[in-house]
Amino acid sequence: METDPKPLVMVDAALFTIRNQQLCLILSRRKEPPFEGAFALSGGFVHVQEDSDTEMAARRVIRHKIGFDAPYLEQLFTFSGAARDPRGWSVSIAYYALIPWALVEGNSSISTFPVEEVPALPFDHGQIVAKAVERLRGKATYSSLPIFLLPAEFTMNDLHQIYEQTIGTRLDKASFRHKILEQDIIEPITGHFRVGAHRPAQFYRLSSKALTPFERKI
């Protein structure tokens, strides 16, 4: 008796960073067919003997690509069908991750593209990217999400810029500061300031490593 062929099961991850004050997507060239040599998302098959779930598979794929675990990772959507992969009917559980640029700067195996300038991608990676950008920008307006693009210590100005760059719009500084402080998601680092041409800028850090939703939009 013939049995139906099993679908290919994989994970794909859209990795975001901030570079040159722009929200960018991290891509790398595929080393194997199909689409060998094309820029693509970080992805791979689920390893049944190794991965306890798809999140572990996604984290494994990301570690292999950038050398460490992503500071923030979230499941995005499930993409499936007979046409998305020339190797056969497939299911991809897609994720998106946020990575501070300082952690990947100098990694010669990756390339970055502003999200408005992403090249044509193989499979259905273009659809995955579009959905990830929509989720990221929408969620950034009402949560602590953009902070995961910053190093562990940052100034209020750093935080203001990262929110503007992630959301893609200008934010009034005074209003932003008030809204952030009332959320109680950051805490000042006592005695730690950035010294420059202007008055010293207080350094802050996250109060909690967990994603925090806001009561109202930024």
C-alpha beads as a LAMMPS data file, in Angstrom:
LAMMPS data file: protein, C-alpha beads

218 atoms
217 bonds

1 atom types
1 bond types

-500.0 500.0 xlo xhi
-500.0 500.0 ylo yhi
-500.0 500.0 zlo zhi

Masses

1 110.0

Atoms # bond

1 1 1 0.000 0.000 0.000
2 1 1 1.338 3.399 -0.965
3 1 1 1.537 6.046 1.711
4 1 1 1.400 9.766 1.177
5 1 1 4.840 11.395 1.249
6 1 1 5.569 13.333 4.406
7 1 1 5.905 17.122 4.161
8 1 1 9.250 18.793 4.732
9 1 1 9.278 20.497 8.126
10 1 1 11.603 23.427 8.706
11 1 1 12.087 26.713 10.514
12 1 1 12.995 30.109 9.044
13 1 1 14.084 33.156 11.017
14 1 1 13.989 36.821 10.037
15 1 1 16.847 38.450 11.953
16 1 1 16.637 42.208 12.537
17 1 1 19.221 44.707 13.698
18 1 1 19.758 48.466 13.649
19 1 1 22.668 49.592 11.477
20 1 1 23.466 53.146 10.397
21 1 1 20.285 54.279 12.167
22 1 1 18.103 52.025 9.986
23 1 1 16.089 48.917 10.705
24 1 1 17.897 46.195 8.745
25 1 1 17.399 42.550 7.887
26 1 1 20.294 40.120 8.292
27 1 1 20.689 37.772 5.322
28 1 1 23.267 35.263 4.130
29 1 1 23.922 33.486 0.853
30 1 1 22.707 29.920 0.511
31 1 1 25.546 27.416 0.221
32 1 1 23.472 24.569 -1.222
33 1 1 20.718 24.119 -3.812
34 1 1 18.004 25.019 -4.368
35 1 1 18.786 28.699 -4.984
36 1 1 22.469 28.221 -4.228
37 1 1 24.213 31.591 -3.898
38 1 1 21.011 33.584 -3.345
39 1 1 20.471 35.772 -0.303
40 1 1 17.989 34.128 2.064
41 1 1 16.758 34.028 5.645
42 1 1 18.459 31.828 8.195
43 1 1 16.646 28.519 8.115
44 1 1 16.908 24.764 8.182
45 1 1 15.132 21.482 8.724
46 1 1 13.859 20.426 12.137
47 1 1 16.198 17.784 13.599
48 1 1 13.842 15.296 15.230
49 1 1 16.531 13.696 17.395
50 1 1 17.993 17.020 18.510
51 1 1 15.212 19.625 18.680
52 1 1 12.578 19.291 21.393
53 1 1 10.369 21.813 19.569
54 1 1 10.505 24.335 16.728
55 1 1 11.768 27.119 18.989
56 1 1 14.804 25.024 19.846
57 1 1 15.268 24.347 16.129
58 1 1 15.116 28.083 15.391
59 1 1 17.600 28.882 18.141
60 1 1 19.958 26.199 16.833
61 1 1 19.755 27.630 13.313
62 1 1 20.426 31.155 14.588
63 1 1 23.380 30.064 16.728
64 1 1 24.865 28.302 13.723
65 1 1 24.501 31.481 11.651
66 1 1 25.636 34.187 14.093
67 1 1 27.439 32.235 16.810
68 1 1 25.156 32.944 19.786
69 1 1 21.555 32.842 20.939
70 1 1 19.253 35.674 19.873
71 1 1 18.446 38.135 22.692
72 1 1 14.799 38.130 21.578
73 1 1 12.990 35.466 19.563
74 1 1 9.269 35.169 18.814
75 1 1 7.208 32.793 16.697
76 1 1 5.669 34.640 13.770
77 1 1 3.468 32.462 11.545
78 1 1 3.298 29.112 9.780
79 1 1 3.865 29.057 6.029
80 1 1 3.026 25.937 4.050
81 1 1 2.148 24.537 0.660
82 1 1 3.272 22.573 -2.352
83 1 1 4.710 25.545 -4.231
84 1 1 6.885 27.239 -1.608
85 1 1 9.859 24.848 -1.956
86 1 1 10.939 23.013 -5.141
87 1 1 11.984 20.019 -3.038
88 1 1 8.381 19.209 -2.161
89 1 1 5.349 20.014 -0.020
90 1 1 6.717 21.859 3.002
91 1 1 5.827 23.529 6.267
92 1 1 7.924 26.335 7.710
93 1 1 7.380 27.668 11.212
94 1 1 8.714 31.205 10.910
95 1 1 10.252 33.274 13.694
96 1 1 11.720 36.728 13.988
97 1 1 14.605 37.791 16.209
98 1 1 16.175 41.052 17.378
99 1 1 19.955 41.343 17.578
100 1 1 22.075 44.363 18.619
101 1 1 24.429 45.361 15.798
102 1 1 27.471 45.277 18.094
103 1 1 27.020 41.517 18.463
104 1 1 27.234 40.764 14.736
105 1 1 29.486 43.575 13.490
106 1 1 32.456 42.024 11.740
107 1 1 30.680 38.725 10.965
108 1 1 31.755 38.098 7.374
109 1 1 29.125 35.397 6.787
110 1 1 26.196 37.818 6.914
111 1 1 24.960 40.856 4.997
112 1 1 22.493 43.523 6.106
113 1 1 19.851 45.355 4.091
114 1 1 17.507 48.159 5.167
115 1 1 14.038 46.643 5.303
116 1 1 12.921 48.933 2.469
117 1 1 15.766 47.641 0.254
118 1 1 15.664 43.882 0.734
119 1 1 16.511 42.052 -2.518
120 1 1 14.256 39.431 -4.097
121 1 1 14.393 36.336 -1.901
122 1 1 13.884 32.629 -2.696
123 1 1 11.068 30.373 -1.495
124 1 1 8.428 32.558 0.209
125 1 1 10.989 34.423 2.283
126 1 1 9.728 37.743 0.941
127 1 1 6.307 37.040 2.462
128 1 1 7.912 36.024 5.755
129 1 1 9.915 39.271 5.865
130 1 1 6.852 41.410 5.094
131 1 1 4.866 39.788 7.896
132 1 1 7.806 40.045 10.317
133 1 1 8.305 43.765 9.612
134 1 1 4.593 44.383 10.102
135 1 1 4.602 42.491 13.421
136 1 1 7.796 44.152 14.656
137 1 1 6.732 47.707 13.839
138 1 1 3.250 47.228 15.213
139 1 1 4.377 45.605 18.458
140 1 1 7.093 48.234 18.972
141 1 1 4.415 50.900 19.472
142 1 1 3.025 49.287 22.617
143 1 1 5.823 47.264 24.240
144 1 1 9.462 47.182 25.315
145 1 1 10.355 45.217 22.163
146 1 1 12.810 47.713 20.544
147 1 1 15.004 47.713 23.665
148 1 1 16.230 44.246 22.690
149 1 1 18.064 45.911 19.789
150 1 1 20.201 47.866 22.276
151 1 1 23.224 46.798 24.337
152 1 1 22.685 46.076 28.029
153 1 1 23.368 49.714 28.992
154 1 1 21.931 52.685 27.106
155 1 1 20.946 56.338 27.458
156 1 1 17.469 57.776 27.049
157 1 1 18.567 59.276 23.733
158 1 1 19.725 55.817 22.555
159 1 1 16.314 54.444 23.516
160 1 1 14.443 57.255 21.767
161 1 1 16.405 56.692 18.549
162 1 1 15.935 52.923 18.582
163 1 1 12.160 53.345 18.930
164 1 1 12.061 55.835 16.042
165 1 1 14.179 53.558 13.848
166 1 1 12.145 50.454 14.662
167 1 1 8.713 52.019 14.276
168 1 1 9.785 54.134 11.317
169 1 1 8.386 57.457 12.505
170 1 1 9.412 60.532 14.499
171 1 1 8.557 60.603 18.217
172 1 1 8.455 63.711 20.390
173 1 1 11.332 63.435 22.876
174 1 1 9.603 64.876 25.923
175 1 1 6.447 62.816 25.408
176 1 1 8.496 59.681 24.724
177 1 1 10.548 60.109 27.909
178 1 1 7.404 60.583 30.000
179 1 1 5.683 57.515 28.524
180 1 1 8.762 55.299 28.940
181 1 1 9.392 56.298 32.559
182 1 1 5.759 55.732 33.522
183 1 1 6.002 52.149 32.219
184 1 1 8.693 51.339 34.828
185 1 1 10.575 49.110 32.377
186 1 1 14.012 50.709 32.775
187 1 1 16.116 51.707 35.764
188 1 1 19.018 54.155 36.058
189 1 1 22.480 52.733 36.699
190 1 1 23.705 54.649 39.723
191 1 1 26.759 56.767 39.035
192 1 1 27.072 55.689 35.393
193 1 1 26.947 58.458 32.794
194 1 1 28.027 59.021 29.189
195 1 1 30.345 62.022 29.181
196 1 1 30.737 64.151 26.050
197 1 1 30.498 67.687 24.741
198 1 1 27.094 68.161 26.358
199 1 1 25.902 67.466 29.874
200 1 1 26.442 63.858 31.082
201 1 1 23.756 61.412 29.964
202 1 1 22.410 58.907 32.473
203 1 1 22.807 55.225 31.565
204 1 1 19.835 52.899 32.025
205 1 1 19.175 49.168 31.856
206 1 1 16.089 46.997 31.530
207 1 1 14.189 46.346 34.766
208 1 1 13.121 42.949 33.434
209 1 1 14.448 40.765 30.625
210 1 1 10.897 39.768 29.732
211 1 1 8.923 41.593 27.036
212 1 1 6.655 44.148 28.703
213 1 1 3.388 45.345 27.098
214 1 1 2.411 48.993 27.648
215 1 1 -0.934 50.299 28.819
216 1 1 -0.962 52.764 25.921
217 1 1 0.965 53.340 22.706
218 1 1 4.220 55.260 22.577

Bonds

1 1 1 2
2 1 2 3
3 1 3 4
4 1 4 5
5 1 5 6
6 1 6 7
7 1 7 8
8 1 8 9
9 1 9 10
10 1 10 11
11 1 11 12
12 1 12 13
13 1 13 14
14 1 14 15
15 1 15 16
16 1 16 17
17 1 17 18
18 1 18 19
19 1 19 20
20 1 20 21
21 1 21 22
22 1 22 23
23 1 23 24
24 1 24 25
25 1 25 26
26 1 26 27
27 1 27 28
28 1 28 29
29 1 29 30
30 1 30 31
31 1 31 32
32 1 32 33
33 1 33 34
34 1 34 35
35 1 35 36
36 1 36 37
37 1 37 38
38 1 38 39
39 1 39 40
40 1 40 41
41 1 41 42
42 1 42 43
43 1 43 44
44 1 44 45
45 1 45 46
46 1 46 47
47 1 47 48
48 1 48 49
49 1 49 50
50 1 50 51
51 1 51 52
52 1 52 53
53 1 53 54
54 1 54 55
55 1 55 56
56 1 56 57
57 1 57 58
58 1 58 59
59 1 59 60
60 1 60 61
61 1 61 62
62 1 62 63
63 1 63 64
64 1 64 65
65 1 65 66
66 1 66 67
67 1 67 68
68 1 68 69
69 1 69 70
70 1 70 71
71 1 71 72
72 1 72 73
73 1 73 74
74 1 74 75
75 1 75 76
76 1 76 77
77 1 77 78
78 1 78 79
79 1 79 80
80 1 80 81
81 1 81 82
82 1 82 83
83 1 83 84
84 1 84 85
85 1 85 86
86 1 86 87
87 1 87 88
88 1 88 89
89 1 89 90
90 1 90 91
91 1 91 92
92 1 92 93
93 1 93 94
94 1 94 95
95 1 95 96
96 1 96 97
97 1 97 98
98 1 98 99
99 1 99 100
100 1 100 101
101 1 101 102
102 1 102 103
103 1 103 104
104 1 104 105
105 1 105 106
106 1 106 107
107 1 107 108
108 1 108 109
109 1 109 110
110 1 110 111
111 1 111 112
112 1 112 113
113 1 113 114
114 1 114 115
115 1 115 116
116 1 116 117
117 1 117 118
118 1 118 119
119 1 119 120
120 1 120 121
121 1 121 122
122 1 122 123
123 1 123 124
124 1 124 125
125 1 125 126
126 1 126 127
127 1 127 128
128 1 128 129
129 1 129 130
130 1 130 131
131 1 131 132
132 1 132 133
133 1 133 134
134 1 134 135
135 1 135 136
136 1 136 137
137 1 137 138
138 1 138 139
139 1 139 140
140 1 140 141
141 1 141 142
142 1 142 143
143 1 143 144
144 1 144 145
145 1 145 146
146 1 146 147
147 1 147 148
148 1 148 149
149 1 149 150
150 1 150 151
151 1 151 152
152 1 152 153
153 1 153 154
154 1 154 155
155 1 155 156
156 1 156 157
157 1 157 158
158 1 158 159
159 1 159 160
160 1 160 161
161 1 161 162
162 1 162 163
163 1 163 164
164 1 164 165
165 1 165 166
166 1 166 167
167 1 167 168
168 1 168 169
169 1 169 170
170 1 170 171
171 1 171 172
172 1 172 173
173 1 173 174
174 1 174 175
175 1 175 176
176 1 176 177
177 1 177 178
178 1 178 179
179 1 179 180
180 1 180 181
181 1 181 182
182 1 182 183
183 1 183 184
184 1 184 185
185 1 185 186
186 1 186 187
187 1 187 188
188 1 188 189
189 1 189 190
190 1 190 191
191 1 191 192
192 1 192 193
193 1 193 194
194 1 194 195
195 1 195 196
196 1 196 197
197 1 197 198
198 1 198 199
199 1 199 200
200 1 200 201
201 1 201 202
202 1 202 203
203 1 203 204
204 1 204 205
205 1 205 206
206 1 206 207
207 1 207 208
208 1 208 209
209 1 209 210
210 1 210 211
211 1 211 212
212 1 212 213
213 1 213 214
214 1 214 215
215 1 215 216
216 1 216 217
217 1 217 218
